[in-house]
Amino acid sequence: MTDQKVKELKVLAARIRLETLKVIHSRGFGHVGGSMDLADLMAVLYGDVMRYDPKNPRWEDRDWLVLSKGHAGPVAYATFGLMGYYPLEEAYTLNQPHTKFPSHTDRKLTPGVDLTTGSLGQGVSTATGAALGNRIDGRDNRVFCVIGDGEADEGQVWEALHFAYAHKLDNIVYFMDNNGYQLDGPTADILSHGDLAKKVAGFGLHVQEIDGHDVAAIREAIDNALNTKGVPSCIVLDTLKGKGATFAEPKREHSSQPKEEAWLEAIAASEAALNELMD
Ligand SMILES: Cc1ncc(C[n+]2csc(CCOP(=O)(O)OP(=O)(O)O)c2C)c(N)n1
């Protein structure tokens, strides 16, 4: 990837972070931690990898994103707004009555959302089913599915990976957002996975583990995954929960409801980070 492209994707990730904060700020509280840590992945997917048409969100040749950790909806709403699916301001109605932007992603409400998620574990199965469906229909759409490390406490996640392996689904790429935390605290304290990458590899998948905030590494890992034939791929993203949110990152907060002053400080810091990249 050229230096110029790396810079472009870093700027996009910073924009996504800022907009994610603004979207959640509009409601005053929400899942900041698990949304902010996905900004770099979303920048690479929507800025460089995926095939999509914001003017035709249901375009049949599009690639699919399934945010199986559906509580990270705000990072998707920020990304889709930036990509032109709708005016960003529309997403500043997060979780309000009659909004198109619920806290968890819903395919019937939000342009750009391909599958409804929120009940952890289930999105991995439906994403895998979508990949099988594409295979049966002879389509070359790819499916990208994001799983939380806490979500991976659900047995259903592992059934889906087993299924994908058995059916040789090489048209799906799973991402494990390995931020080390879930709702109640550190994943290692609640239900430790041991080495998550090794565990996924034990299910037969092609596995890579990378810095989930390094856009060039994410792009390269996705290329490797898409070039690996006959076996599904999983990219374990080592991330920092709350990345870039001044009030959430130090505590790896799951849900946040900071005072207005702390919101404004976080938004200002995020704007400053973006401006620094553009200098
Ligand atoms: C089946 C199910 N059980 C419980 C919840 C409540 N819940 C929402 S988020 C969350 C923690 C998820 O942790 P992780 O997947 O690691 O998300 P991240 O830390 O990346 O935000 C839980 C338990 C849920 N949404 N679905």
PDBQT file of the ligand as one rigid body, heavy atoms in Angstrom, charges set to zero:
ROOT
HETATM    1  C1  LIG A 301     -26.777 -13.314  23.938  1.00  0.00    +0.000 C 
HETATM    2  C2  LIG A 301     -26.387 -12.036  24.613  1.00  0.00    +0.000 A 
HETATM    3  N1  LIG A 301     -26.029 -12.057  25.910  1.00  0.00    +0.000 NA
HETATM    4  C3  LIG A 301     -25.687 -10.892  26.530  1.00  0.00    +0.000 A 
HETATM    5  C4  LIG A 301     -25.714  -9.712  25.863  1.00  0.00    +0.000 A 
HETATM    6  C5  LIG A 301     -25.351  -8.421  26.582  1.00  0.00    +0.000 C 
HETATM    7  N2  LIG A 301     -24.076  -7.892  26.152  1.00  0.00    +0.000 N 
HETATM    8  C6  LIG A 301     -23.990  -6.868  25.286  1.00  0.00    +0.000 A 
HETATM    9  S1  LIG A 301     -22.424  -6.451  24.909  1.00  0.00    +0.000 SA
HETATM   10  C7  LIG A 301     -21.800  -7.652  25.935  1.00  0.00    +0.000 A 
HETATM   11  C8  LIG A 301     -20.315  -7.852  26.070  1.00  0.00    +0.000 C 
HETATM   12  C9  LIG A 301     -19.708  -8.253  24.787  1.00  0.00    +0.000 C 
HETATM   13  O1  LIG A 301     -18.304  -8.275  24.871  1.00  0.00    +0.000 OA
HETATM   14  P1  LIG A 301     -17.445  -8.231  23.552  1.00  0.00    +0.000 P 
HETATM   15  O2  LIG A 301     -18.048  -9.149  22.558  1.00  0.00    +0.000 OA
HETATM   16  O3  LIG A 301     -16.043  -8.468  23.913  1.00  0.00    +0.000 OA
HETATM   17  O4  LIG A 301     -17.705  -6.768  23.033  1.00  0.00    +0.000 OA
HETATM   18  P2  LIG A 301     -16.714  -5.518  23.039  1.00  0.00    +0.000 P 
HETATM   19  O5  LIG A 301     -15.879  -5.573  24.271  1.00  0.00    +0.000 OA
HETATM   20  O6  LIG A 301     -15.854  -5.675  21.832  1.00  0.00    +0.000 OA
HETATM   21  O7  LIG A 301     -17.611  -4.339  22.957  1.00  0.00    +0.000 OA
HETATM   22  C10 LIG A 301     -22.827  -8.346  26.543  1.00  0.00    +0.000 A 
HETATM   23  C11 LIG A 301     -22.633  -9.448  27.504  1.00  0.00    +0.000 C 
HETATM   24  C12 LIG A 301     -26.100  -9.740  24.496  1.00  0.00    +0.000 A 
HETATM   25  N3  LIG A 301     -26.138  -8.632  23.746  1.00  0.00    +0.000 N 
HETATM   26  N4  LIG A 301     -26.421 -10.909  23.888  1.00  0.00    +0.000 NA
ENDROOT
TORSDOF 0
